[in-house]
């Protein structure tokens, strides 16, 4: 993926998740994917890893929404 493709993808994320419906979906994903809660499950490293994997998707989306793409 080149720089222009990444910039266009970043714009698409912002258009989708900054819309009213996109905000509703992101809020739902935050609740479902342990964004505001610990992902550690004592004694179960597999479940902890699974939960952290789902949480990482929300972190990626949030990063895309706050990233400023440089014009070059």
mmCIF file of the N, C-alpha and C atoms, coordinates in Angstrom:
data_MODEL
# 
_entry.id   MODEL 
# 
loop_
_atom_site.group_PDB 
_atom_site.id 
_atom_site.type_symbol 
_atom_site.label_atom_id 
_atom_site.label_alt_id 
_atom_site.label_comp_id 
_atom_site.label_asym_id 
_atom_site.label_entity_id 
_atom_site.label_seq_id 
_atom_site.pdbx_PDB_ins_code 
_atom_site.Cartn_x 
_atom_site.Cartn_y 
_atom_site.Cartn_z 
_atom_site.occupancy 
_atom_site.B_iso_or_equiv 
_atom_site.pdbx_formal_charge 
_atom_site.auth_seq_id 
_atom_site.auth_comp_id 
_atom_site.auth_asym_id 
_atom_site.auth_atom_id 
_atom_site.pdbx_PDB_model_num 
ATOM 1   N N  . UNK A 1 1  ? 0.854   -1.162  0.000  1.00 0.00 ? 1  UNK A N  1 
ATOM 2   C CA . UNK A 1 1  ? 0.000   0.000   0.000  1.00 0.00 ? 1  UNK A CA 1 
ATOM 3   C C  . UNK A 1 1  ? 0.906   1.232   0.000  1.00 0.00 ? 1  UNK A C  1 
ATOM 4   N N  . UNK A 1 2  ? 0.713   2.115   -0.969 1.00 0.00 ? 2  UNK A N  1 
ATOM 5   C CA . UNK A 1 2  ? 1.551   3.306   -1.014 1.00 0.00 ? 2  UNK A CA 1 
ATOM 6   C C  . UNK A 1 2  ? 0.943   4.427   -0.172 1.00 0.00 ? 2  UNK A C  1 
ATOM 7   N N  . UNK A 1 3  ? 1.670   5.518   -0.086 1.00 0.00 ? 3  UNK A N  1 
ATOM 8   C CA . UNK A 1 3  ? 1.281   6.638   0.775  1.00 0.00 ? 3  UNK A CA 1 
ATOM 9   C C  . UNK A 1 3  ? -0.092  7.214   0.399  1.00 0.00 ? 3  UNK A C  1 
ATOM 10  N N  . UNK A 1 4  ? -0.368  7.308   -0.899 1.00 0.00 ? 4  UNK A N  1 
ATOM 11  C CA . UNK A 1 4  ? -1.653  7.847   -1.348 1.00 0.00 ? 4  UNK A CA 1 
ATOM 12  C C  . UNK A 1 4  ? -2.798  6.907   -0.975 1.00 0.00 ? 4  UNK A C  1 
ATOM 13  N N  . UNK A 1 5  ? -2.576  5.604   -1.124 1.00 0.00 ? 5  UNK A N  1 
ATOM 14  C CA . UNK A 1 5  ? -3.600  4.629   -0.737 1.00 0.00 ? 5  UNK A CA 1 
ATOM 15  C C  . UNK A 1 5  ? -3.899  4.715   0.754  1.00 0.00 ? 5  UNK A C  1 
ATOM 16  N N  . UNK A 1 6  ? -2.845  4.861   1.560  1.00 0.00 ? 6  UNK A N  1 
ATOM 17  C CA . UNK A 1 6  ? -3.016  4.966   3.004  1.00 0.00 ? 6  UNK A CA 1 
ATOM 18  C C  . UNK A 1 6  ? -3.784  6.236   3.375  1.00 0.00 ? 6  UNK A C  1 
ATOM 19  N N  . UNK A 1 7  ? -3.475  7.320   2.680  1.00 0.00 ? 7  UNK A N  1 
ATOM 20  C CA . UNK A 1 7  ? -4.188  8.576   2.927  1.00 0.00 ? 7  UNK A CA 1 
ATOM 21  C C  . UNK A 1 7  ? -5.668  8.434   2.588  1.00 0.00 ? 7  UNK A C  1 
ATOM 22  N N  . UNK A 1 8  ? -5.973  7.800   1.468  1.00 0.00 ? 8  UNK A N  1 
ATOM 23  C CA . UNK A 1 8  ? -7.365  7.596   1.067  1.00 0.00 ? 8  UNK A CA 1 
ATOM 24  C C  . UNK A 1 8  ? -8.101  6.679   2.050  1.00 0.00 ? 8  UNK A C  1 
ATOM 25  N N  . UNK A 1 9  ? -7.400  5.669   2.545  1.00 0.00 ? 9  UNK A N  1 
ATOM 26  C CA . UNK A 1 9  ? -7.994  4.767   3.530  1.00 0.00 ? 9  UNK A CA 1 
ATOM 27  C C  . UNK A 1 9  ? -8.280  5.514   4.826  1.00 0.00 ? 9  UNK A C  1 
ATOM 28  N N  . UNK A 1 10 ? -7.355  6.364   5.239  1.00 0.00 ? 10 UNK A N  1 
ATOM 29  C CA . UNK A 1 10 ? -7.538  7.172   6.438  1.00 0.00 ? 10 UNK A CA 1 
ATOM 30  C C  . UNK A 1 10 ? -8.763  8.078   6.299  1.00 0.00 ? 10 UNK A C  1 
ATOM 31  N N  . UNK A 1 11 ? -8.920  8.688   5.141  1.00 0.00 ? 11 UNK A N  1 
ATOM 32  C CA . UNK A 1 11 ? -10.089 9.539   4.875  1.00 0.00 ? 11 UNK A CA 1 
ATOM 33  C C  . UNK A 1 11 ? -11.368 8.715   4.960  1.00 0.00 ? 11 UNK A C  1 
ATOM 34  N N  . UNK A 1 12 ? -11.341 7.512   4.406  1.00 0.00 ? 12 UNK A N  1 
ATOM 35  C CA . UNK A 1 12 ? -12.526 6.644   4.431  1.00 0.00 ? 12 UNK A CA 1 
ATOM 36  C C  . UNK A 1 12 ? -12.908 6.279   5.864  1.00 0.00 ? 12 UNK A C  1 
ATOM 37  N N  . UNK A 1 13 ? -11.913 5.930   6.693  1.00 0.00 ? 13 UNK A N  1 
ATOM 38  C CA . UNK A 1 13 ? -12.197 5.628   8.101  1.00 0.00 ? 13 UNK A CA 1 
ATOM 39  C C  . UNK A 1 13 ? -12.873 6.818   8.776  1.00 0.00 ? 13 UNK A C  1 
ATOM 40  N N  . UNK A 1 14 ? -12.343 7.999   8.541  1.00 0.00 ? 14 UNK A N  1 
ATOM 41  C CA . UNK A 1 14 ? -12.898 9.198   9.170  1.00 0.00 ? 14 UNK A CA 1 
ATOM 42  C C  . UNK A 1 14 ? -14.312 9.477   8.687  1.00 0.00 ? 14 UNK A C  1 
ATOM 43  N N  . UNK A 1 15 ? -14.564 9.299   7.396  1.00 0.00 ? 15 UNK A N  1 
ATOM 44  C CA . UNK A 1 15 ? -15.915 9.522   6.874  1.00 0.00 ? 15 UNK A CA 1 
ATOM 45  C C  . UNK A 1 15 ? -16.910 8.534   7.486  1.00 0.00 ? 15 UNK A C  1 
ATOM 46  N N  . UNK A 1 16 ? -16.501 7.293   7.587  1.00 0.00 ? 16 UNK A N  1 
ATOM 47  C CA . UNK A 1 16 ? -17.396 6.263   8.118  1.00 0.00 ? 16 UNK A CA 1 
ATOM 48  C C  . UNK A 1 16 ? -17.646 6.458   9.607  1.00 0.00 ? 16 UNK A C  1 
ATOM 49  N N  . UNK A 1 17 ? -16.587 6.560   10.402 1.00 0.00 ? 17 UNK A N  1 
ATOM 50  C CA . UNK A 1 17 ? -16.741 6.551   11.856 1.00 0.00 ? 17 UNK A CA 1 
ATOM 51  C C  . UNK A 1 17 ? -17.060 7.912   12.460 1.00 0.00 ? 17 UNK A C  1 
ATOM 52  N N  . UNK A 1 18 ? -16.978 8.983   11.676 1.00 0.00 ? 18 UNK A N  1 
ATOM 53  C CA . UNK A 1 18 ? -17.409 10.290  12.172 1.00 0.00 ? 18 UNK A CA 1 
ATOM 54  C C  . UNK A 1 18 ? -18.851 10.608  11.816 1.00 0.00 ? 18 UNK A C  1 
ATOM 55  N N  . UNK A 1 19 ? -19.496 9.715   11.057 1.00 0.00 ? 19 UNK A N  1 
ATOM 56  C CA . UNK A 1 19 ? -20.928 9.887   10.777 1.00 0.00 ? 19 UNK A CA 1 
ATOM 57  C C  . UNK A 1 19 ? -21.722 9.487   12.019 1.00 0.00 ? 19 UNK A C  1 
ATOM 58  N N  . UNK A 1 20 ? -22.980 9.877   12.075 1.00 0.00 ? 20 UNK A N  1 
ATOM 59  C CA . UNK A 1 20 ? -23.810 9.514   13.232 1.00 0.00 ? 20 UNK A CA 1 
ATOM 60  C C  . UNK A 1 20 ? -23.887 8.002   13.417 1.00 0.00 ? 20 UNK A C  1 
ATOM 61  N N  . UNK A 1 21 ? -24.142 7.282   12.321 1.00 0.00 ? 21 UNK A N  1 
ATOM 62  C CA . UNK A 1 21 ? -24.222 5.816   12.424 1.00 0.00 ? 21 UNK A CA 1 
ATOM 63  C C  . UNK A 1 21 ? -22.864 5.208   12.737 1.00 0.00 ? 21 UNK A C  1 
ATOM 64  N N  . UNK A 1 22 ? -21.814 5.760   12.187 1.00 0.00 ? 22 UNK A N  1 
ATOM 65  C CA . UNK A 1 22 ? -20.475 5.272   12.474 1.00 0.00 ? 22 UNK A CA 1 
ATOM 66  C C  . UNK A 1 22 ? -20.131 5.426   13.947 1.00 0.00 ? 22 UNK A C  1 
ATOM 67  N N  . UNK A 1 23 ? -20.540 6.535   14.553 1.00 0.00 ? 23 UNK A N  1 
ATOM 68  C CA . UNK A 1 23 ? -20.298 6.750   15.983 1.00 0.00 ? 23 UNK A CA 1 
ATOM 69  C C  . UNK A 1 23 ? -21.057 5.729   16.818 1.00 0.00 ? 23 UNK A C  1 
ATOM 70  N N  . UNK A 1 24 ? -22.279 5.407   16.395 1.00 0.00 ? 24 UNK A N  1 
ATOM 71  C CA . UNK A 1 24 ? -23.074 4.386   17.104 1.00 0.00 ? 24 UNK A CA 1 
ATOM 72  C C  . UNK A 1 24 ? -22.395 3.025   17.017 1.00 0.00 ? 24 UNK A C  1 
ATOM 73  N N  . UNK A 1 25 ? -21.916 2.689   15.824 1.00 0.00 ? 25 UNK A N  1 
ATOM 74  C CA . UNK A 1 25 ? -21.250 1.401   15.620 1.00 0.00 ? 25 UNK A CA 1 
ATOM 75  C C  . UNK A 1 25 ? -19.966 1.331   16.438 1.00 0.00 ? 25 UNK A C  1 
ATOM 76  N N  . UNK A 1 26 ? -19.172 2.402   16.423 1.00 0.00 ? 26 UNK A N  1 
ATOM 77  C CA . UNK A 1 26 ? -17.924 2.414   17.181 1.00 0.00 ? 26 UNK A CA 1 
ATOM 78  C C  . UNK A 1 26 ? -18.200 2.295   18.672 1.00 0.00 ? 26 UNK A C  1 
ATOM 79  N N  . UNK A 1 27 ? -19.222 2.979   19.151 1.00 0.00 ? 27 UNK A N  1 
ATOM 80  C CA . UNK A 1 27 ? -19.601 2.868   20.566 1.00 0.00 ? 27 UNK A CA 1 
ATOM 81  C C  . UNK A 1 27 ? -19.974 1.421   20.907 1.00 0.00 ? 27 UNK A C  1 
ATOM 82  N N  . UNK A 1 28 ? -20.729 0.776   20.035 1.00 0.00 ? 28 UNK A N  1 
ATOM 83  C CA . UNK A 1 28 ? -21.106 -0.622  20.255 1.00 0.00 ? 28 UNK A CA 1 
ATOM 84  C C  . UNK A 1 28 ? -19.872 -1.524  20.244 1.00 0.00 ? 28 UNK A C  1 
ATOM 85  N N  . UNK A 1 29 ? -18.970 -1.313  19.307 1.00 0.00 ? 29 UNK A N  1 
ATOM 86  C CA . UNK A 1 29 ? -17.746 -2.113  19.243 1.00 0.00 ? 29 UNK A CA 1 
ATOM 87  C C  . UNK A 1 29 ? -16.888 -1.918  20.488 1.00 0.00 ? 29 UNK A C  1 
ATOM 88  N N  . UNK A 1 30 ? -16.824 -0.691  20.990 1.00 0.00 ? 30 UNK A N  1 
ATOM 89  C CA . UNK A 1 30 ? -16.061 -0.431  22.215 1.00 0.00 ? 30 UNK A CA 1 
ATOM 90  C C  . UNK A 1 30 ? -16.604 -1.266  23.374 1.00 0.00 ? 30 UNK A C  1 
ATOM 91  N N  . UNK A 1 31 ? -17.925 -1.355  23.477 1.00 0.00 ? 31 UNK A N  1 
ATOM 92  C CA . UNK A 1 31 ? -18.521 -2.148  24.560 1.00 0.00 ? 31 UNK A CA 1 
ATOM 93  C C  . UNK A 1 31 ? -18.309 -3.642  24.358 1.00 0.00 ? 31 UNK A C  1 
ATOM 94  N N  . UNK A 1 32 ? -18.416 -4.108  23.139 1.00 0.00 ? 32 UNK A N  1 
ATOM 95  C CA . UNK A 1 32 ? -18.304 -5.538  22.855 1.00 0.00 ? 32 UNK A CA 1 
ATOM 96  C C  . UNK A 1 32 ? -16.864 -6.058  22.868 1.00 0.00 ? 32 UNK A C  1 
ATOM 97  N N  . UNK A 1 33 ? -15.914 -5.171  22.620 1.00 0.00 ? 33 UNK A N  1 
ATOM 98  C CA . UNK A 1 33 ? -14.528 -5.603  22.410 1.00 0.00 ? 33 UNK A CA 1 
ATOM 99  C C  . UNK A 1 33 ? -13.578 -5.160  23.517 1.00 0.00 ? 33 UNK A C  1 
ATOM 100 N N  . UNK A 1 34 ? -14.101 -4.995  24.706 1.00 0.00 ? 34 UNK A N  1 
ATOM 101 C CA . UNK A 1 34 ? -13.281 -4.742  25.902 1.00 0.00 ? 34 UNK A CA 1 
ATOM 102 C C  . UNK A 1 34 ? -12.419 -3.488  25.812 1.00 0.00 ? 34 UNK A C  1 
ATOM 103 N N  . UNK A 1 35 ? -12.899 -2.454  25.129 1.00 0.00 ? 35 UNK A N  1 
ATOM 104 C CA . UNK A 1 35 ? -12.103 -1.230  25.004 1.00 0.00 ? 35 UNK A CA 1 
ATOM 105 C C  . UNK A 1 35 ? -11.919 -0.540  26.355 1.00 0.00 ? 35 UNK A C  1 
ATOM 106 N N  . UNK A 1 36 ? -12.961 -0.550  27.181 1.00 0.00 ? 36 UNK A N  1 
ATOM 107 C CA . UNK A 1 36 ? -12.931 0.146   28.464 1.00 0.00 ? 36 UNK A CA 1 
ATOM 108 C C  . UNK A 1 36 ? -12.731 -0.798  29.651 1.00 0.00 ? 36 UNK A C  1 
ATOM 109 N N  . UNK A 1 37 ? -12.310 -2.012  29.385 1.00 0.00 ? 37 UNK A N  1 
ATOM 110 C CA . UNK A 1 37 ? -12.169 -2.994  30.471 1.00 0.00 ? 37 UNK A CA 1 
ATOM 111 C C  . UNK A 1 37 ? -10.871 -3.780  30.282 1.00 0.00 ? 37 UNK A C  1 
ATOM 112 N N  . UNK A 1 38 ? -10.467 -4.423  31.342 1.00 0.00 ? 38 UNK A N  1 
ATOM 113 C CA . UNK A 1 38 ? -9.269  -5.256  31.251 1.00 0.00 ? 38 UNK A CA 1 
ATOM 114 C C  . UNK A 1 38 ? -9.530  -6.468  30.362 1.00 0.00 ? 38 UNK A C  1 
ATOM 115 N N  . UNK A 1 39 ? -8.498  -6.912  29.683 1.00 0.00 ? 39 UNK A N  1 
ATOM 116 C CA . UNK A 1 39 ? -8.629  -8.117  28.860 1.00 0.00 ? 39 UNK A CA 1 
ATOM 117 C C  . UNK A 1 39 ? -7.970  -9.314  29.529 1.00 0.00 ? 39 UNK A C  1 
ATOM 118 N N  . UNK A 1 40 ? -7.410  -9.104  30.707 1.00 0.00 ? 40 UNK A N  1 
ATOM 119 C CA . UNK A 1 40 ? -6.746  -10.192 31.425 1.00 0.00 ? 40 UNK A CA 1 
ATOM 120 C C  . UNK A 1 40 ? -7.773  -11.105 32.088 1.00 0.00 ? 40 UNK A C  1 
ATOM 121 N N  . UNK A 1 41 ? -7.671  -12.376 31.812 1.00 0.00 ? 41 UNK A N  1 
ATOM 122 C CA . UNK A 1 41 ? -8.496  -13.385 32.458 1.00 0.00 ? 41 UNK A CA 1 
ATOM 123 C C  . UNK A 1 41 ? -7.547  -14.273 33.251 1.00 0.00 ? 41 UNK A C  1 
ATOM 124 N N  . UNK A 1 42 ? -7.614  -14.178 34.568 1.00 0.00 ? 42 UNK A N  1 
ATOM 125 C CA . UNK A 1 42 ? -6.693  -14.910 35.440 1.00 0.00 ? 42 UNK A CA 1 
ATOM 126 C C  . UNK A 1 42 ? -6.764  -16.409 35.146 1.00 0.00 ? 42 UNK A C  1 
ATOM 127 N N  . UNK A 1 43 ? -5.610  -16.982 34.889 1.00 0.00 ? 43 UNK A N  1 
ATOM 128 C CA . UNK A 1 43 ? -5.529  -18.418 34.665 1.00 0.00 ? 43 UNK A CA 1 
ATOM 129 C C  . UNK A 1 43 ? -5.908  -18.870 33.266 1.00 0.00 ? 43 UNK A C  1 
ATOM 130 N N  . UNK A 1 44 ? -6.209  -17.946 32.362 1.00 0.00 ? 44 UNK A N  1 
ATOM 131 C CA . UNK A 1 44 ? -6.617  -18.336 31.010 1.00 0.00 ? 44 UNK A CA 1 
ATOM 132 C C  . UNK A 1 44 ? -5.936  -17.427 29.989 1.00 0.00 ? 44 UNK A C  1 
ATOM 133 N N  . UNK A 1 45 ? -4.711  -17.775 29.651 1.00 0.00 ? 45 UNK A N  1 
ATOM 134 C CA . UNK A 1 45 ? -3.947  -16.940 28.722 1.00 0.00 ? 45 UNK A CA 1 
ATOM 135 C C  . UNK A 1 45 ? -4.557  -16.911 27.323 1.00 0.00 ? 45 UNK A C  1 
ATOM 136 N N  . UNK A 1 46 ? -5.224  -17.983 26.936 1.00 0.00 ? 46 UNK A N  1 
ATOM 137 C CA . UNK A 1 46 ? -5.849  -18.021 25.610 1.00 0.00 ? 46 UNK A CA 1 
ATOM 138 C C  . UNK A 1 46 ? -7.012  -17.035 25.518 1.00 0.00 ? 46 UNK A C  1 
ATOM 139 N N  . UNK A 1 47 ? -7.854  -17.013 26.527 1.00 0.00 ? 47 UNK A N  1 
ATOM 140 C CA . UNK A 1 47 ? -8.970  -16.063 26.538 1.00 0.00 ? 47 UNK A CA 1 
ATOM 141 C C  . UNK A 1 47 ? -8.452  -14.633 26.629 1.00 0.00 ? 47 UNK A C  1 
ATOM 142 N N  . UNK A 1 48 ? -7.417  -14.412 27.432 1.00 0.00 ? 48 UNK A N  1 
ATOM 143 C CA . UNK A 1 48 ? -6.809  -13.081 27.530 1.00 0.00 ? 48 UNK A CA 1 
ATOM 144 C C  . UNK A 1 48 ? -6.296  -12.625 26.166 1.00 0.00 ? 48 UNK A C  1 
ATOM 145 N N  . UNK A 1 49 ? -5.624  -13.516 25.459 1.00 0.00 ? 49 UNK A N  1 
ATOM 146 C CA . UNK A 1 49 ? -5.094  -13.181 24.137 1.00 0.00 ? 49 UNK A CA 1 
ATOM 147 C C  . UNK A 1 49 ? -6.220  -12.899 23.157 1.00 0.00 ? 49 UNK A C  1 
ATOM 148 N N  . UNK A 1 50 ? -7.281  -13.690 23.203 1.00 0.00 ? 50 UNK A N  1 
ATOM 149 C CA . UNK A 1 50 ? -8.429  -13.462 22.326 1.00 0.00 ? 50 UNK A CA 1 
ATOM 150 C C  . UNK A 1 50 ? -9.045  -12.099 22.586 1.00 0.00 ? 50 UNK A C  1 
ATOM 151 N N  . UNK A 1 51 ? -9.291  -11.782 23.853 1.00 0.00 ? 51 UNK A N  1 
ATOM 152 C CA . UNK A 1 51 ? -9.898  -10.500 24.196 1.00 0.00 ? 51 UNK A CA 1 
ATOM 153 C C  . UNK A 1 51 ? -9.001  -9.326  23.803 1.00 0.00 ? 51 UNK A C  1 
ATOM 154 N N  . UNK A 1 52 ? -7.702  -9.482  23.994 1.00 0.00 ? 52 UNK A N  1 
ATOM 155 C CA . UNK A 1 52 ? -6.773  -8.415  23.602 1.00 0.00 ? 52 UNK A CA 1 
ATOM 156 C C  . UNK A 1 52 ? -6.759  -8.249  22.091 1.00 0.00 ? 52 UNK A C  1 
ATOM 157 N N  . UNK A 1 53 ? -6.937  -9.337  21.361 1.00 0.00 ? 53 UNK A N  1 
ATOM 158 C CA . UNK A 1 53 ? -7.019  -9.258  19.903 1.00 0.00 ? 53 UNK A CA 1 
ATOM 159 C C  . UNK A 1 53 ? -8.222  -8.461  19.449 1.00 0.00 ? 53 UNK A C  1 
ATOM 160 N N  . UNK A 1 54 ? -9.376  -8.691  20.071 1.00 0.00 ? 54 UNK A N  1 
ATOM 161 C CA . UNK A 1 54 ? -10.560 -7.919  19.697 1.00 0.00 ? 54 UNK A CA 1 
ATOM 162 C C  . UNK A 1 54 ? -10.384 -6.449  20.082 1.00 0.00 ? 54 UNK A C  1 
ATOM 163 N N  . UNK A 1 55 ? -9.768  -6.210  21.226 1.00 0.00 ? 55 UNK A N  1 
ATOM 164 C CA . UNK A 1 55 ? -9.524  -4.837  21.672 1.00 0.00 ? 55 UNK A CA 1 
ATOM 165 C C  . UNK A 1 55 ? -8.581  -4.109  20.728 1.00 0.00 ? 55 UNK A C  1 
ATOM 166 N N  . UNK A 1 56 ? -7.619  -4.831  20.157 1.00 0.00 ? 56 UNK A N  1 
ATOM 167 C CA . UNK A 1 56 ? -6.655  -4.198  19.260 1.00 0.00 ? 56 UNK A CA 1 
ATOM 168 C C  . UNK A 1 56 ? -7.327  -3.636  18.004 1.00 0.00 ? 56 UNK A C  1 
ATOM 169 N N  . UNK A 1 57 ? -8.443  -4.220  17.595 1.00 0.00 ? 57 UNK A N  1 
ATOM 170 C CA . UNK A 1 57 ? -9.187  -3.689  16.446 1.00 0.00 ? 57 UNK A CA 1 
ATOM 171 C C  . UNK A 1 57 ? -9.708  -2.284  16.766 1.00 0.00 ? 57 UNK A C  1 
ATOM 172 N N  . UNK A 1 58 ? -10.255 -2.105  17.961 1.00 0.00 ? 58 UNK A N  1 
ATOM 173 C CA . UNK A 1 58 ? -10.759 -0.788  18.367 1.00 0.00 ? 58 UNK A CA 1 
ATOM 174 C C  . UNK A 1 58 ? -9.600  0.202   18.459 1.00 0.00 ? 58 UNK A C  1 
ATOM 175 N N  . UNK A 1 59 ? -8.482  -0.231  19.000 1.00 0.00 ? 59 UNK A N  1 
ATOM 176 C CA . UNK A 1 59 ? -7.318  0.648   19.088 1.00 0.00 ? 59 UNK A CA 1 
ATOM 177 C C  . UNK A 1 59 ? -6.858  1.083   17.692 1.00 0.00 ? 59 UNK A C  1 
ATOM 178 N N  . UNK A 1 60 ? -6.894  0.171   16.736 1.00 0.00 ? 60 UNK A N  1 
ATOM 179 C CA . UNK A 1 60 ? -6.510  0.506   15.371 1.00 0.00 ? 60 UNK A CA 1 
ATOM 180 C C  . UNK A 1 60 ? -7.459  1.535   14.776 1.00 0.00 ? 60 UNK A C  1 
ATOM 181 N N  . UNK A 1 61 ? -8.766  1.319   14.941 1.00 0.00 ? 61 UNK A N  1 
ATOM 182 C CA . UNK A 1 61 ? -9.749  2.266   14.415 1.00 0.00 ? 61 UNK A CA 1 
ATOM 183 C C  . UNK A 1 61 ? -9.545  3.639   15.044 1.00 0.00 ? 61 UNK A C  1 
ATOM 184 N N  . UNK A 1 62 ? -9.391  3.673   16.367 1.00 0.00 ? 62 UNK A N  1 
ATOM 185 C CA . UNK A 1 62 ? -9.179  4.952   17.063 1.00 0.00 ? 62 UNK A CA 1 
ATOM 186 C C  . UNK A 1 62 ? -7.912  5.637   16.548 1.00 0.00 ? 62 UNK A C  1 
ATOM 187 N N  . UNK A 1 63 ? -6.875  4.868   16.301 1.00 0.00 ? 63 UNK A N  1 
ATOM 188 C CA . UNK A 1 63 ? -5.640  5.433   15.763 1.00 0.00 ? 63 UNK A CA 1 
ATOM 189 C C  . UNK A 1 63 ? -5.875  6.043   14.377 1.00 0.00 ? 63 UNK A C  1 
ATOM 190 N N  . UNK A 1 64 ? -6.620  5.351   13.550 1.00 0.00 ? 64 UNK A N  1 
ATOM 191 C CA . UNK A 1 64 ? -6.916  5.876   12.214 1.00 0.00 ? 64 UNK A CA 1 
ATOM 192 C C  . UNK A 1 64 ? -7.716  7.178   12.297 1.00 0.00 ? 64 UNK A C  1 
ATOM 193 N N  . UNK A 1 65 ? -8.585  7.278   13.287 1.00 0.00 ? 65 UNK A N  1 
ATOM 194 C CA . UNK A 1 65 ? -9.412  8.477   13.410 1.00 0.00 ? 65 UNK A CA 1 
ATOM 195 C C  . UNK A 1 65 ? -8.627  9.674   13.935 1.00 0.00 ? 65 UNK A C  1 
ATOM 196 N N  . UNK A 1 66 ? -7.559  9.440   14.646 1.00 0.00 ? 66 UNK A N  1 
ATOM 197 C CA . UNK A 1 66 ? -6.780  10.551  15.204 1.00 0.00 ? 66 UNK A CA 1 
ATOM 198 C C  . UNK A 1 66 ? -5.527  10.852  14.392 1.00 0.00 ? 66 UNK A C  1 
ATOM 199 N N  . UNK A 1 67 ? -5.182  9.966   13.477 1.00 0.00 ? 67 UNK A N  1 
ATOM 200 C CA . UNK A 1 67 ? -3.964  10.149  12.671 1.00 0.00 ? 67 UNK A CA 1 
ATOM 201 C C  . UNK A 1 67 ? -4.155  11.288  11.676 1.00 0.00 ? 67 UNK A C  1 
ATOM 202 N N  . UNK A 1 68 ? -3.162  12.136  11.597 1.00 0.00 ? 68 UNK A N  1 
ATOM 203 C CA . UNK A 1 68 ? -3.147  13.208  10.603 1.00 0.00 ? 68 UNK A CA 1 
ATOM 204 C C  . UNK A 1 68 ? -2.219  12.762  9.475  1.00 0.00 ? 68 UNK A C  1 
ATOM 205 N N  . UNK A 1 69 ? -2.772  12.643  8.318  1.00 0.00 ? 69 UNK A N  1 
ATOM 206 C CA . UNK A 1 69 ? -1.971  12.221  7.158  1.00 0.00 ? 69 UNK A CA 1 
ATOM 207 C C  . UNK A 1 69 ? -1.282  13.437  6.558  1.00 0.00 ? 69 UNK A C  1 
ATOM 208 N N  . UNK A 1 70 ? 0.016   13.337  6.400  1.00 0.00 ? 70 UNK A N  1 
ATOM 209 C CA . UNK A 1 70 ? 0.803   14.435  5.863  1.00 0.00 ? 70 UNK A CA 1 
ATOM 210 C C  . UNK A 1 70 ? 0.615   14.534  4.360  1.00 0.00 ? 70 UNK A C  1 
ATOM 211 N N  . UNK A 1 71 ? 0.520   15.750  3.897  1.00 0.00 ? 71 UNK A N  1 
ATOM 212 C CA . UNK A 1 71 ? 0.418   15.991  2.454  1.00 0.00 ? 71 UNK A CA 1 
ATOM 213 C C  . UNK A 1 71 ? 1.814   16.102  1.871  1.00 0.00 ? 71 UNK A C  1 
ATOM 214 N N  . UNK A 1 72 ? 2.163   15.203  0.977  1.00 0.00 ? 72 UNK A N  1 
ATOM 215 C CA . UNK A 1 72 ? 3.470   15.254  0.300  1.00 0.00 ? 72 UNK A CA 1 
ATOM 216 C C  . UNK A 1 72 ? 3.363   14.695  -1.079 1.00 0.00 ? 72 UNK A C  1 
# 
